[in-house]
């Protein structure tokens, strides 16, 4: 039986997923602390941002070791593994693939050694849009390949390609070449680095421990390890932390364009983005929804969990009773059992079940975060009607998603997006609701308390703040094709070896020069 990937899914059908989260990154410099354990707990707090793979890199000052595998954080790491990862600084990553397939080779942190013996390990949240150009540069400079097909590995190769420069100096040469969204944490044997693209599309925050520093995708990861929030890493900023302290450099002028969808769905409700609490933002979005799309009803219910804060806000503003109408099975999607056709036919019922006594005979307002293909909402409306609801009014706490994201969220293609081909009435009929209302884009922006000019709204309005490449040199699997065109290799030559194909009975290892070791479970 094939191994389950541990991913969470809106509708339990890997062929028709909902919006998949960006990745989560974490880094810590703390001599005297158990940095691998801190990183484990930090990644645990960021698990919602990616469920395909997890990894940790640790340095003891003389060598860097990476341990990574496919699966959830708790599936990849156990106490003996963490105990073996000793050092004073570490970085970690929990992945959803936005460039490159879900393979062990594409799990992060990526690692590369220079000819001078310095090791670079890197973890990335976001997605670059000039990946094809970077691949050509890597090929033209003869930097080799590690079998991966993601943009993160290309950046790691470039950082390690300047043997006469420190990693910090190399970063100041490489980072200005990158186009797209990136929040990086990376390291060598002695120093922790963090960098954020000039637009600051993906979040990255700096925290302080009693005996060190932490950087993470969200403030919730700082909370879980007992770090106090210092500030956000600024767009276009490179931070370095080592025994000499913290220092900051600028590699580009800031042009802030934070992701608006982070407020809607991706970030944890207990996180803060640009000084604004995400939970408070979502409650305010719900209030705005009630103002823009009022309806006579008996009960407001959320689609758990992402619809809950907005549903609370809708109920508060409208005066309609808030209650539970759908119960969520928290374990669906975390199983190793691959969904069969029978399970797919059951669809959303495996994840959500109606509370019949609560909804029977009532007019229901059901609040969800977004509609992508409409499969989930269609199934929910049908379930509620079968449970005895008299009316089902759907309210969505984001505008219609009409455009794909190229900056770190794996939406459906534009052709598959329901809002791309149908107007509001067409979508309402498609999902079977009595009424349908989306929050307006101005209403959503107002709830964030951020100026429109500081937000990336591309998935809602098609205005991409970072120029996209011409042609088809973009997308999740761009390197699988570009790599073959650049190198002239056959598909067979570029395909990774089967998992576990190495000879011998011991856990396979992939070693790189300069004292760096990658453990392959």
Secondary structure, 3 states (H helix, E strand, C coil): CCCCCCCCCCCCCCCCCCCECCCEEEEEECCCCCHHHHHHHHHHHCHHHCCCEEEEEEECCCCEEEEEEECCHHHHCCHHHHHHCCCCEEEEEEECCCCCCCCHHHCCCEEEECCCCCEEEEEEEEEECCHHHHHHHHHHCCCCCCCCCCHHHHHHHHHCCCCCCCHHHHHHHHHHHCCEEEEEEEECCCCEEEEECCCCCCCCEEEEECCEEEEECCHHHHHHCCCEEEEECCCCEEEEEECCEEEEEECCCCCCCEEHHHHHHHCCCCCEECCEEHHHHHHHHHHHHHHHCCCCCCEEEECCCCCHHHHHHHHHHHCCCECCCEEECCCCCCCCCCCCHHHHHHHHHHCEEECHHHHCCCEEEEEECCCCCCHHHHHHHHHHHHCCCCEEEEEECCCCCCCCCCCCCECCCHHHCHHHHCCHHHHHHHHCCCEEEECCHHHHHHHHCCCHHHEECHHHHCCCCCCCCCCCCCCCCHHHHHHHHHHCCCHHHHCCCCCCCCCCCCCCEEEECCCEEEEEC
